[in-house]
């Protein structure tokens, strides 16, 4: 069991441990089990505070739990010089994380709690019904029940207490600012990682979990284990990425070289495989110098948006590279970005500021004396 949930006395909560064991057996990753454990712990802490046993909770507790999450402040250790939560970075235009729970977090918590109760309902244990309301049809009953297959599904109808989640636009790092970020990387290892991110569009954790056997220098491919499916997929990378990778690996000690060994290592002894949090720290130090707030996932967005801007790059190819199960998820990268809109408007204003010819004939290129001879036009005539 990668994660356990304990009560205030330090005793394992048997029902939660049993449910988490079920998720592990179902093939959930350790990070997914962690998110489920944290969501259930948040729910149980609320029930402990209101003195309600978990199998006696009802819709009223779910309602109050949602209201608490909408107003509660997350307790996080913040540095004195850290930006105000929810503020916008002046250079990137990106908003910092707020101190409140995001609507998507509330919805995820409700989904986990609902799955937890369904697990025990199937076994004939726990309450008589799931306290988390499910999505229903406009006339009541199960959603999409007796749906006519000749008619489209009505999407977007939320279940009770589910929050409205705004659709955010993927944000790419502009080329000029990416060059600044790349120059701030302190080692060839970090330069190679950034080059692979923006040329393969791999997820941050997928790239960092590479081993040396899944690097094909000849074909310039890397093999990543896809999130969710755990399948091996080979992704093409740019030649520059392999150049930086070779420069990095040429300096590695022989004890760190081997097909089954990790591709990325720490730069100092004791040697350890580079983790996601360690790479985030590298990016955080660069952000502090540049006054930005880029994340590792922004590099994936940058790669995807660069590919989507290429008219010769099929959208289906981008979907496969990104590892999206549905093409509709990839289509969000086709929407006009804010920086593109700003460039278009600036070009429009520039065209408006250019001097205009005196009349339409001059704009076309006709000589005014010839027109006057043929049609009797006078200077300044606007007919």
C-alpha positions in Angstrom: 0.0 0.0 0.0 1.7 3.2 -1.1 -0.6 5.4 1.2 -2.6 4.9 4.3 -5.2 7.1 6.1 -5.2 7.2 9.9 -7.6 8.8 12.4 -6.6 11.5 15.0 -5.3 8.8 17.3 -3.0 7.4 14.6 -5.1 4.3 14.0 -5.6 3.2 10.4 -9.2 3.8 9.2 -10.1 0.2 8.2 -12.8 1.2 5.6 -10.5 3.6 3.8 -7.6 1.2 3.8 -9.8 -1.5 2.3 -11.0 0.9 -0.4 -7.4 2.0 -1.2 -6.4 -1.7 -1.4 -9.2 -2.0 -4.0 -7.8 0.9 -6.1 -4.3 -0.6 -6.0 -5.6 -4.0 -7.1 -7.5 -2.2 -9.9 -4.1 -0.9 -11.3 -4.2 2.7 -10.0 -0.8 4.4 -9.9 0.7 5.5 -6.6 0.0 9.1 -7.4 -3.7 8.3 -8.1 -3.9 6.4 -4.8 -2.4 9.4 -3.1 -5.0 11.8 -4.5 -7.8 9.4 -3.5 -6.3 9.0 0.0 -6.1 12.8 0.5 -9.6 13.3 -0.8 -11.0 10.7 1.6 -9.0 12.1 4.5 -10.4 15.6 3.8 -13.9 14.1 3.9 -13.3 12.2 7.1 -11.8 15.2 8.9 -14.9 17.2 8.1 -17.1 14.4 9.4 -15.0 14.1 12.6 -15.4 17.9 13.1 -19.2 17.7 12.8 -19.3 14.5 14.8 -21.0 12.3 12.1 -20.0 8.7 11.5 -19.0 8.0 7.9 -21.9 5.5 7.3 -24.4 7.9 8.7 -23.5 10.9 6.5 -26.3 12.2 4.2 -26.9 14.9 1.6 -26.8 17.6 4.2 -23.3 16.7 5.2 -22.2 16.6 1.5 -23.8 20.0 1.0 -22.0 21.5 4.1 -18.8 19.8 3.0 -19.0 21.6 -0.4 -19.8 24.9 1.3 -16.7 24.5 3.6 -14.4 23.7 0.6 -15.7 26.7 -1.2 -14.7 29.0 1.6 -11.8 27.2 3.4 -8.2 28.4 3.0 -5.6 25.8 2.3 -2.8 25.8 4.8 0.5 26.0 3.0 3.9 27.2 4.1 4.7 30.4 2.1 7.9 32.3 2.0 7.9 35.9 3.0 8.8 37.1 -0.6 6.4 34.8 -2.3 3.7 36.4 -4.5 0.2 36.9 -3.2 -2.0 33.8 -3.9 -4.3 34.4 -6.9 -2.3 37.3 -8.2 -1.1 37.5 -11.9 2.5 37.4 -12.9 3.4 40.6 -14.8 5.7 38.9 -17.2 3.9 35.8 -18.1 0.3 36.8 -17.5 -0.3 33.6 -15.6 -2.2 33.5 -12.4 -0.6 32.1 -9.3 -2.4 29.4 -7.4 -5.1 30.7 -5.1 -5.4 29.9 -1.4 -8.8 28.3 -1.9 -9.8 25.0 -3.3 -10.3 25.1 -7.0 -13.7 24.0 -8.4 -12.0 21.0 -10.1 -10.6 19.9 -6.8 -14.1 20.0 -5.2 -15.5 17.9 -8.1 -12.7 15.4 -7.8 -13.2 15.1 -4.0 -16.9 14.5 -4.6 -16.1 11.8 -7.2 -13.8 10.0 -4.8 -16.2 10.1 -2.0 -19.0 8.8 -4.3 -16.8 6.0 -5.5 -15.9 5.1 -1.9 -19.6 4.8 -0.9 -20.5 2.9 -4.1 -17.7 0.4 -3.2 -19.4 -0.5 0.1 -23.0 -0.4 -1.4 -22.1 -3.1 -3.9 -21.0 -5.3 -1.0 -24.2 -4.6 1.0 -22.3 -2.6 3.6 -22.4 1.0 4.7 -25.4 3.4 4.3 -28.5 2.6 2.3 -27.7 5.1 -0.4 -24.8 7.1 -1.7 -24.9 10.5 0.0 -23.2 12.2 -3.0 -25.9 13.1 -5.6 -25.4 11.6 -9.0 -26.1 13.3 -12.3 -29.8 12.9 -13.3 -31.8 13.7 -16.4 -34.0 16.9 -16.6 -37.1 14.8 -15.8 -35.4 12.9 -13.0 -34.0 9.4 -13.0 -30.7 8.2 -14.4 -28.9 10.5 -16.7 -29.2 9.6 -20.5 -31.6 6.7 -19.6 -33.7 5.6 -22.7 -31.7 8.0 -24.9 -32.6 8.0 -28.6 -29.4 6.9 -30.4 -30.4 9.1 -33.4 -30.2 12.2 -31.3 -27.0 13.8 -29.8 -26.2 13.6 -26.2 -26.7 16.8 -24.1 -23.4 17.4 -22.5 -22.5 19.8 -19.7 -25.3 19.0 -17.3 -23.7 18.9 -13.8 -24.8 16.8 -10.9 -26.0 18.5 -7.7 -23.2 20.3 -5.8 -20.7 19.8 -8.7 -18.9 23.1 -9.4 -18.8 25.0 -12.7 -15.2 24.6 -14.0 -14.1 27.3 -16.5 -12.3 26.0 -19.6 -8.8 27.5 -19.5 -6.7 28.1 -22.6 -3.4 26.2 -22.9 -0.6 28.7 -22.5 2.6 28.4 -24.4 5.9 30.0 -23.5 6.8 32.6 -26.2 9.9 31.8 -28.1 11.8 34.8 -26.7 10.9 33.9 -23.1 11.7 30.2 -23.7 15.2 31.3 -24.9 15.6 33.2 -21.6 14.5 30.2 -19.6 16.8 27.9 -21.5 19.8 30.1 -20.9 19.1 30.1 -17.1 19.4 26.3 -17.0 22.5 25.5 -14.9 23.6 22.2 -16.6 23.5 20.2 -19.8 21.1 17.9 -18.1 18.5 20.6 -17.5 19.0 21.9 -21.0 18.5 18.4 -22.4 15.3 18.0 -20.4 13.8 21.3 -21.6 14.7 20.4 -25.2 13.0 17.0 -24.9 9.9 18.6 -23.3 9.3 21.1 -26.1 10.0 18.6 -28.9 8.2 15.5 -27.7 5.3 17.0 -25.7 5.7 14.2 -23.2 4.2 14.7 -19.7 6.7 15.8 -17.1 6.7 12.6 -15.1 6.8 10.5 -18.3 10.0 12.1 -19.4 11.7 12.0 -16.0 11.0 8.2 -15.6 13.0 7.3 -18.7 15.7 4.7 -18.4 18.7 4.5 -20.7 17.4 1.5 -22.6 14.5 3.5 -23.9 16.7 6.0 -25.8 17.3 5.4 -29.5 20.1 7.7 -30.7 20.0 6.4 -34.2 16.4 7.0 -34.9 16.2 9.9 -32.4 13.4 8.4 -30.4 12.6 8.0 -26.7 10.2 5.5 -25.2 7.9 6.8 -22.5 5.4 4.8 -20.4 2.1 6.5 -20.9 0.0 7.8 -18.0 -3.1 5.8 -17.5 -2.5 3.0 -19.9 1.1 2.2 -18.8 1.9 1.4 -22.4 5.3 2.0 -24.0 5.2 4.6 -26.7 8.1 5.9 -28.8 8.2 9.6 -29.4 10.5 11.5 -31.9 12.6 14.3 -30.4 14.6 17.1 -32.0 18.3 16.7 -32.9 19.2 19.5 -30.5 17.7 17.5 -27.6 19.9 14.5 -28.4 23.0 16.8 -28.7 22.4 18.1 -25.2 21.7 14.6 -23.9 25.0 13.4 -25.3 26.9 16.3 -23.8 25.3 15.4 -20.4 25.9 11.7 -20.6 29.6 12.1 -21.7 30.2 13.6 -18.2 28.4 10.9 -16.2 30.5 8.5 -14.1 30.7 5.0 -15.4 28.8 3.6 -12.4 25.7 5.5 -13.6 25.8 4.1 -17.1 23.7 1.1 -17.9 20.6 0.1 -20.0 18.4 -0.5 -16.9 19.6 2.6 -15.0 17.7 5.9 -15.0 18.4 8.4 -17.7 18.5 11.4 -15.4 20.6 11.7 -12.2 21.2 14.3 -9.6 24.3 16.4 -10.2 26.0 15.7 -6.8 26.7 12.7 -4.7 25.1 10.7 -3.3 23.8 9.8 -6.8 20.0 9.5 -7.0 17.5 9.4 -9.8 16.1 12.8 -10.6 12.6 13.2 -9.3 9.7 15.4 -10.4 10.1 17.6 -7.3 13.8 18.1 -7.9 13.2 19.3 -11.5 10.5 21.6 -10.2 13.1 23.1 -7.9 15.4 23.7 -10.9 12.6 25.5 -12.7 11.6 27.4 -9.5 15.1 28.9 -9.2 15.1 30.0 -12.8 11.7 31.6 -12.3 13.0 33.5 -9.3 15.7 35.1 -11.5 13.5 35.8 -14.5 10.5 37.0 -12.5 8.3 34.4 -14.2 6.1 31.5 -13.0 6.4 28.9 -15.7 5.7 25.2 -14.9 6.9 21.9 -16.3 3.5 21.4 -17.8 3.8 24.7 -19.7 6.6 23.1 -21.7 4.2 20.4 -22.8 1.6 23.0 -23.8 4.4 24.9 -25.7 5.2 21.8 -27.7 1.6 21.0 -28.5 0.8 24.6 -29.5 3.9 24.8 -31.7 2.7 21.6 -33.5 -0.8 22.8 -33.8 0.4 26.0 -35.5 2.1 24.0 -38.2 -0.5 23.6 -41.1 1.3 20.5 -42.3 0.9 18.7 -38.9 -2.2 16.6 -38.8 -4.3 16.9 -35.7 -4.5 13.1 -35.3 -0.7 13.0 -35.1 -0.7 15.6 -32.3 -3.3 13.5 -30.5 -1.1 10.4 -30.6 2.0 12.4 -29.5 0.1 13.9 -26.5 -1.4 10.6 -25.5 -4.9 11.9 -25.5 -7.7 9.3 -25.6 -10.1 11.6 -27.4 -9.5 14.0 -30.3 -11.7 16.6 -28.6 -9.1 17.0 -25.9 -6.5 17.8 -28.5 -8.8 20.3 -30.4 -8.4 22.8 -27.5 -4.9 23.6 -28.9 -6.4 24.9 -32.1 -8.1 27.8 -30.5 -6.7 31.3 -31.0 -4.2 32.1 -28.2 -4.1 35.4 -26.5 -0.6 36.2 -27.8 -1.7 35.5 -31.3 -4.8 37.7 -30.9 -2.6 40.6 -29.5 -0.2 40.2 -32.6 -3.2 40.3 -35.0 -4.6 43.5 -33.3 -1.2 45.2 -33.3 -0.8 44.5 -37.0 -4.3 45.9 -37.6 -3.4 49.1 -35.8 -0.2 49.3 -37.7 -2.0 49.0 -41.0 -4.5 51.7 -39.9 -1.6 54.1 -39.1 -0.1 53.8 -42.5 -0.7 56.8 -44.9 -3.5 56.2 -47.3 -3.5 57.4 -51.0 -5.5 60.4 -51.9 -8.1 58.4 -53.9 -8.9 54.9 -55.0 -7.5 55.5 -58.5 -4.1 56.3 -57.0 -4.3 53.2 -54.8 -4.8 51.0 -57.8 -1.9 52.7 -59.6 -3.6 54.7 -62.4 -2.1 58.0 -63.5 -4.3 60.9 -62.5 -3.7 62.9 -65.7 -4.8 59.9 -67.9 -8.0 59.6 -65.8 -8.7 63.4 -66.2 -8.2 63.1 -69.9 -10.6 60.2 -70.3 -13.3 61.1 -67.7 -12.8 64.7 -67.1 -12.0 64.2 -63.4 -10.8 67.2 -61.5 -8.3 67.1 -58.7 -10.0 66.2 -55.4 -13.1 64.7 -57.2 -14.6 61.9 -55.1 -17.3 60.6 -57.4 
